[in-house]
Amino acid sequence: MPDLLSPLPLHGLTLRNRIVMPPMWSGQATPEGHVTASIVEYHRRRAGAGCGLVIVEHAFVHGRGRHSATQIGVHNDTTIEGLSRLAHAIRNEGAAACLQLAHAGSRSSSRVLGSRPLAPSALRHPYEPEGDVPEAMSGHTFAEVIRAFGDAAERARAAGFQAVEVHAAHGFLLGQFLSPLTNRRTDEYGGLLENRCRLHLAVLAEVLSRVDADCPVFVRLGVHDETPGGLELEDACQAARWLTAEGAALIDVSGGHQGSRGVGKGAAYFVPYAKALKAVITEPVMVAGGIVEADLADRIVREGWADLVGVGRAMLNDPDWAAKAIAHLSMTRAAGDQK
């Protein structure tokens, strides 16, 4: 039976254990979106503590998809040099390096972009009350966004990342398409679930076509909007079926159309969602959210609730969390073997 310290093979990539540093925005990029020394050290330190996988914070794939002025970019070739330093710092510590690819959609603003943000429909994002009313995407912008994700995946590979993750959670562009709250279209990208998931599948196909077979492509999927009238778990499970059938190597479970907000939710608050996905797909599932204790992270894997565990805020507060968890669990196992 696998546990938190067990290796995990993923489409040609083998993780040394199932401890993951999930993507956590550091807000330290240059105005051009370039990686800085502090971003490299932030990720290297946690990789060096023993993580099996480090998923680098969301990188914008297109100039009109930037979330904030201090966000990492992978939108043009000038970003590759800094991203390469970052990927190699992570890999040199023994962790696998993955870059999350993102388009913010209406979770951006004209203040950041210099133009109106893009979105499925011309509706202000429900959790950006002071944001702009976005421009509804049209034919040419669909092609541009899909191509931008593919270009970004190529740059990530050129920089030395071993995997990429498509960000489709936290109310970003792909999550906006899947959610009835933000997608009011009446064409082939709106209405029925299969239409609202159409852009996800097109982006996934483009990314897969632009990377090697030994580069797994993950999808971080918001599986519940946690807002009345929003996306529900049943529809997200169907979307996960489609995504894995079309080549997604892993579903990284999240929730909340406004982004993850864990206050008052208790420990491991997304685990019920992970269990639901585990029941309907065969590809690995990753879960994060309120997981602080090593024993709980280990139990999640041993019980089969998820295959990998992301430790966010606890690892943010303690860069050595993984090393301490490994030491604790190794000692526990050794004591059990002596009985």
NORRADA-V730872 format. One record per run of one state. SS is the DSSP state (helix for helix, strand for strand, loop for the rest). FROM is the first residue (numbers start at 1). LEN is the number of residues. Records with the same first field share a line. If there is no record, write none. Layout:
SS: FROM-LEN  FROM-LEN
This chain:
loop: 1-7  11-2  16-3  22-15  49-4  61-2  66-7  74-3  93-3  103-2  108-2  114-4  120-15  137-2  159-4  169-4  179-14  197-1  211-5  223-10  246-4  255-16  279-5  288-6  303-5  311-2  318-3  338-2
strand: 8-3  13-3  19-3  53-8  73-1  96-7  118-2  135-2  163-6  216-7  250-5  284-4  308-3
helix: 37-12  63-3  77-16  105-3  110-4  139-20  173-6  193-4  198-13  233-13  271-8  294-9  313-5  321-17
